[in-house]
């Protein structure tokens, strides 16, 4: 979507041009907007509503309901996230004037280390730029030492506040229709009526259960359980052992889809995705020599904290209604990767629709839903890509070929590194899955991979370390 202001059709945007806006279902001077949830989607939505409204001199009030302060270590300030901001999102945020300060970025990721049982290879960031940010979503793990950490979510919420958004430190526990408008309530008896409510509560929130009566057509997303934990190694040890690399694992472990170790200051975050993630899967993964070898003395330390949050794996059904819209991972999300990027895209699309088009279900279907559908279509392509990744995990001869092709690209001087770029974008979520798939269909890619499959399996020596 390009541009922020309405076109030449008038100050109220396209709604007046189409002439089909139901009376009263548009924001006007004095309108009130509520946002349930102050994570990335909620904060960015509030930020964009205020910013876009200013471009047409529209006076609207925005309240963000968020009980968490994001200033406490552990669960009180946690938002269940690995905390990687891809380089494409860093660039998108920069175009919006949102630049992540050093106090938010715990470490710039300059390379990936791909670990397999057949060897390890280092994949340099394209262009050799440190554009991937490792961040804490809150204020760090439970056992963090007191430090001046500005978590990513707190940074975005403060950004929204700087545009005039009011942060209400209350948990929304109920919603009903009051004189044709949504009215939210909190456990202490507080009620407030709004012209529009944007829901950014996330799939791990019980808040999604309160919308059955007011929006019966909405169905919450499908979700799978994941595993996230933090290891406290100390900054010097993290620098010596993991450096500025994110360590990714393709291991033949049943039910394992993706796993990575992410250095963040004195801590290392482990993210593990898979089917029905449980303690048995976690224990088997941590017991693998490829994982243990990343830690001092090849011994995995005791986690400082851990959790089993859920992630969106299937889109919500009809995440919009009159005066209601669901954004972020309680609506539509990219499969497995770049959840913060999905929050940005859906939040901005919803904000643009509300300000320039209207707040009826029809408006959201015409102007917000296409952004969601684009994510859904891309996720269907992602299933094919992750199916291939799973095949690589299961077949050792494929892993040998992938390792050899990647290592040769990294050791060479040729700027064209097809396997490296595909792996990089699969791991980071920096490019649409459609673009990644098209790159693998280029005639030179399968031919080169086939050659490396043959060459990599001629000699089946002991696992070796490549490119590191």
Secondary structure, DSSP 8 states (H G I E B T S, - for coil): ---SS--TT-TTTHHHHHT---TT-S--TTEEEEEE--SHHHHHHHHHHHHHHHHTT--EEEEEE----S-SSGGGG------EE-HHHHHHHHHTT----TTTEEEEE-EEEEEETTEEEEEE-GGG---EEEE-SSS--TT--------HHHHHHHHHHHTT-EEE---EEEEEEETTEEEEEETTS-EEE-SEEEE---TT-GGGGGGTTT-TT-B--EEEE-EEEEEE--HHHHHHHTTTEEEEE----TTEEEEEEEEETTEEEEEEEESS--HHHHHHHHHSHHHHTTSGGG-----SEEE--EEEEE--B--EETTEEE-GGGT---SSS-HHHHHHHHHHHHHHHHHHT-SSHHHIIIIIHHHHHHHHHHHHHHHHHHHHHHHHHH-HHHHHHHHHHHHHHHHS--S--HHHHHHHHHHH--S-HHHHHHHHTSHHHHHHHHHHHHHHHHS--S-EE---
